[in-house]
Amino acid sequence: MQDCGKFEARQISNEAVFSLAREMFSIGNSIKFLVSGNSMYPFIRHNTDMVTVASATLEQVKPLDIVLVCTEDEQRYILHRLIKKTSDDFYMVGDAYSSLEGPLPAKAIIGKVTEVHRFNKRSGTFLQKFGFFYRFLIYIWRFVLPLRPLIIRTYAAFRRKSG
């Protein structure tokens, strides 16, 4: 696993982060940030996982990619998994949800996740987690959409019991 180094987390507004993101994307760079929110649980965890996002268009993403989307009113940025796309629009869903969002316009996509890193409490560093097993679970997760709430509740209860 790749070591992403130690870092000190600082909280800044979404407007500041994604304004900078658009600038970075325009010159070909990617951004890295700590994820906030539980919509991508259990694959991406709130204040535990860091993602690297690169600029992307609808043509450059495929089903199961995690896309960064800006809402039409530009008030919210959402990181969800692309499930289906056409030439003009797409559907997405958070891993913790069981209903699709869409159709959304192609212009809503501003980037896609290229790396996911999980914070390791023992080492105090972030470790990359896009291994074979992780990708396999994501592939299976796509087909259990109606069962997700039950699976997540069971998984969360198991994690609480195991400490």
VMD Tcl script that draws the C-alpha trace (Angstrom):
set ca {
  {0.00 0.00 0.00}
  {1.12 3.48 -0.78}
  {1.90 5.89 2.06}
  {0.36 9.31 1.48}
  {2.31 10.96 4.27}
  {1.19 12.67 7.44}
  {-0.97 15.74 7.24}
  {-2.86 18.16 9.43}
  {-6.56 18.50 8.58}
  {-8.04 21.97 8.35}
  {-11.67 22.65 7.64}
  {-12.50 25.18 4.92}
  {-15.74 26.00 3.12}
  {-16.92 24.06 0.07}
  {-16.99 27.30 -1.92}
  {-13.28 27.83 -1.28}
  {-12.32 24.21 -1.98}
  {-14.26 23.89 -5.20}
  {-13.39 27.34 -6.48}
  {-9.76 26.28 -6.13}
  {-10.62 22.87 -7.65}
  {-11.97 24.47 -10.80}
  {-8.79 26.54 -11.11}
  {-6.59 23.50 -10.58}
  {-8.61 21.46 -13.09}
  {-8.30 24.23 -15.69}
  {-4.50 23.87 -15.65}
  {-4.53 20.07 -15.64}
  {-4.00 19.42 -11.92}
  {-6.00 17.29 -9.52}
  {-7.07 18.03 -5.94}
  {-7.05 15.94 -2.78}
  {-9.45 16.45 0.13}
  {-10.88 14.73 3.19}
  {-14.43 13.55 2.53}
  {-17.26 15.04 4.54}
  {-20.63 13.26 4.73}
  {-21.90 9.69 4.92}
  {-23.56 9.25 1.53}
  {-20.72 7.04 0.23}
  {-20.55 4.81 3.32}
  {-19.28 2.06 3.65}
  {-16.77 2.51 0.80}
  {-15.85 6.09 1.64}
  {-16.11 7.24 5.25}
  {-16.78 10.69 6.70}
  {-13.64 12.43 8.05}
  {-11.67 9.20 7.59}
  {-11.08 8.91 3.85}
  {-9.31 11.23 1.48}
  {-9.98 11.33 -2.25}
  {-8.02 12.61 -5.21}
  {-10.24 14.16 -7.87}
  {-9.23 15.05 -11.43}
  {-11.19 17.04 -13.99}
  {-13.57 14.91 -16.06}
  {-16.47 15.17 -18.48}
  {-19.34 12.77 -19.06}
  {-17.43 11.25 -21.98}
  {-14.45 10.48 -19.70}
  {-16.37 8.64 -16.96}
  {-17.86 5.18 -16.91}
  {-20.32 3.33 -14.69}
  {-18.98 2.71 -11.16}
  {-16.69 5.77 -11.29}
  {-17.19 8.22 -8.43}
  {-17.99 11.63 -9.86}
  {-17.83 15.09 -8.33}
  {-20.99 16.94 -9.30}
  {-21.99 20.56 -8.84}
  {-25.72 21.11 -8.35}
  {-27.49 23.34 -10.83}
  {-27.72 26.21 -8.33}
  {-23.98 25.75 -7.55}
  {-24.78 25.55 -3.83}
  {-23.71 21.94 -3.26}
  {-20.98 19.62 -4.44}
  {-21.77 15.92 -4.32}
  {-19.48 12.91 -4.61}
  {-21.54 9.89 -5.78}
  {-21.10 6.82 -7.93}
  {-22.12 7.00 -11.60}
  {-24.51 4.15 -12.37}
  {-25.77 4.82 -15.89}
  {-25.10 7.35 -18.61}
  {-26.40 8.35 -22.02}
  {-24.83 10.77 -24.47}
  {-26.51 13.75 -22.75}
  {-27.11 12.84 -19.11}
  {-26.37 10.41 -16.31}
  {-27.69 8.77 -13.15}
  {-25.78 8.42 -9.91}
  {-26.29 7.14 -6.38}
  {-24.46 7.41 -3.08}
  {-23.21 4.04 -1.84}
  {-25.33 4.45 1.30}
  {-28.51 5.08 -0.72}
  {-30.88 2.81 -2.61}
  {-32.48 5.26 -5.06}
  {-30.94 6.77 -8.17}
  {-30.52 10.51 -8.72}
  {-31.11 11.70 -12.25}
  {-31.19 12.22 -15.04}
  {-28.58 14.91 -14.44}
  {-27.09 17.02 -17.24}
  {-23.58 16.25 -18.50}
  {-22.42 19.74 -17.46}
  {-22.99 18.85 -13.77}
  {-19.87 16.64 -13.72}
  {-16.74 18.57 -12.80}
  {-14.43 15.72 -11.85}
  {-13.93 12.07 -11.02}
  {-12.23 10.30 -8.14}
  {-8.92 8.75 -9.18}
  {-7.72 7.61 -5.74}
  {-9.27 6.81 -2.37}
  {-7.13 6.76 0.78}
  {-8.15 5.49 4.23}
  {-6.61 7.01 7.35}
  {-4.64 4.41 9.31}
  {-4.81 5.18 13.04}
  {-1.74 3.07 13.84}
  {0.62 4.75 11.41}
  {-1.07 8.16 11.33}
  {-0.97 8.12 7.52}
  {-3.35 7.58 4.63}
  {-3.14 4.28 2.75}
  {-4.44 3.78 -0.78}
  {-7.40 1.43 -0.98}
  {-8.20 0.77 -4.65}
  {-7.16 -2.89 -4.52}
  {-8.75 -5.86 -6.26}
  {-11.01 -6.74 -3.32}
  {-12.23 -3.14 -3.02}
  {-13.07 -2.99 -6.75}
  {-14.79 -6.39 -6.57}
  {-17.03 -5.27 -3.67}
  {-17.98 -2.11 -5.57}
  {-18.95 -4.19 -8.60}
  {-21.20 -6.42 -6.46}
  {-22.61 -3.38 -4.59}
  {-24.09 -2.12 -7.87}
  {-26.48 -5.10 -8.02}
  {-27.77 -4.96 -4.44}
  {-29.29 -1.47 -4.69}
  {-32.63 -2.36 -3.01}
  {-30.86 -4.26 -0.20}
  {-28.33 -1.56 0.68}
  {-30.13 -0.13 3.75}
  {-30.35 -3.58 5.35}
  {-26.73 -4.44 4.50}
  {-25.45 -1.12 5.85}
  {-27.40 -1.44 9.12}
  {-26.05 -4.98 9.59}
  {-22.49 -3.90 8.76}
  {-22.68 -0.89 11.12}
  {-23.99 -3.08 13.96}
  {-21.19 -5.59 13.38}
  {-18.56 -2.79 13.42}
  {-19.96 -1.42 16.71}
  {-19.85 -4.86 18.34}
  {-16.32 -5.63 17.14}
  {-15.08 -2.35 18.55}
}
mol new
graphics top color blue
foreach p $ca { graphics top sphere $p radius 0.5 }
foreach p [lrange $ca 0 end-1] q [lrange $ca 1 end] { graphics top cylinder $p $q radius 0.2 }
display resetview
